[in-house]
Amino acid sequence: MNDVRDISHDEARVAELVRSARRVAVLGIKTEAQADQPAFYVPSYLQGAGLEVIPVPVYYPDVTTLLGQPVYRRVADVPGPVDIVDVFRRGQDVPAHLDDLLAARPRAVWLQTGIRNDQVAERLIEAGILVVQSRCLMVDHRRFAGRG
């Protein structure tokens, strides 16, 4: 995919996105009980680095707060603008979230390391949403935003 809005291989654009992001919704966030898993410790790191992290778990129906923040069940239900939706879902599970992501209209959708779905990426790009695939937001934040 060579559309300019898939910025996965454009270091300058990834750096600009990471540095400018203030609000990150985390789709597929885990709970404190899974603190050793990236879907918990990456958002925890981001919150500690000063970003507003909005939890959007897929499981854990009884959980109402994570990282001290209220839980939302859909990204589109998050009030206000979202800079990045950080996705912790397997590639084959991402299409189930496409309508929600399109409705939410975040500036960017970031698929974590090892997660790719070119069909979903294409649809998001067509809607004017930046896409990053198979990169770790924590690693790139440490690299580009100077913490770590």
N, C-alpha and C positions, 0 to 999 in steps of 0.2 A: 504494500500500500504506500503510494508516494504522496498522498494528500498532505499538504503542509500542516494540517491540524492534527495529524498523528505525529506527535513530537517526540516519540520514544527514542529516536536516534539523533535528536537535535539538542546537544548539550546546553547550548545557550538558551534555548526556549524552555527546557526543563528547569534550568537554573532560575530563570525569570519567574516561572510559575511557582517554584518552591519558595523563593524569596518573597513573593507578593501574597502568598496564601495566608489568610488569617482564620478562616472557618473551614474545618474539614469534617464532613460526615463520613462515618466509618460503617460501611455496609458489610455485615457479617462479623462484627466485633464479638469477641468472646468475653467471658466474665472473669473476675478475679480468680475463680477456681481454676482457670486455664492460664494463669499468669506467665507460664513458661512458653506459651504459644505466640507466634508473631501477631495473630489477630487480637491479642491483648497487649503485648508489650510494645508494639509499634504505636498504637494510639496513646498508650500511657506515656511513651517518650515524647510524642508530639505535644501532648498537653503540658508536660514538664518543660518543653521548649517554648511555651507561651502561646501556642495555637489554641483556638476554641475547638474542642473535639465534641462532635454530636454523635452519640451512639445510635446505630440502627442495626440491632441484632436480628438475625434470621430465626434463631432458636431462642430458648429461654423465655417462654411466654409470661412467666411470673415475675421477671425482672423489670423493675420500673426505673432504676437508676444504674448507671455504670460510670465509673470515674467521677462520681459526684454530680453527674449531669442526667437530666431526664431522658429516657429512652423514647425513640420514635420507631414505629413499625414500618414506615415507608419513608424513603428519602423525600418524596413530594410533600410529606406532612411537616417537614422541618421548616419553621418560620424563617423568613429572611433569606438573603442570598447565601449560597454555598460556593466556596471557591473550588474545592476538590471533593469528590466522592472517592474515598479510598476503599477499594473493593477487595474483600477477603472471601471470595467464592471460587469454586473450581470453574475452569473455563466453560465446561458444559452446563454449569448452573447459571451462568451470567445472563443468557437470553431471557430467563424468567423475570429478570429485573429491568429489562429494556424499557417497558412502558413507564415504569416508576422513574427511571433515570431521565427519560425524555420529558416527563411531566415536571420533574424537579428543576430542569434547566440549569445545572451547575456550570461553572466556567470550565471545569475539567473533570473527566473520569479517569482514575488512576487504577489500573489493574496491577496488583502486587506481583512480586517475583514469581515466575512460573505460571502466571495466569495470562492467557491470551484468548481472545475470541474476535477474529477478524470481521465476522459478519456484524456483531454488535458494534464493534469499533466503527465500521463503515456507516451504520445507521446514526450513531452519535455524531460523527463528523459531518454527515449530511445535515444534521440539525444545528451545526455551528458550535459543537462542544469539542473542546480539545481532548485528545486521548493519549494516554501513556499506557503502554502494555509491558508486562513482565519486568518491572523495576520496583525496588523497595523505596517507599517514600521516606522511611527513617534514614536509610543509607544516603539518599540524595539530599535530605535535609541537613544531615551532619556535614556533608560535602560542600553544599552550596550556601547554607545559612550560617555556617561557622560555629556550630555547637558540636561537642562530642569529644 
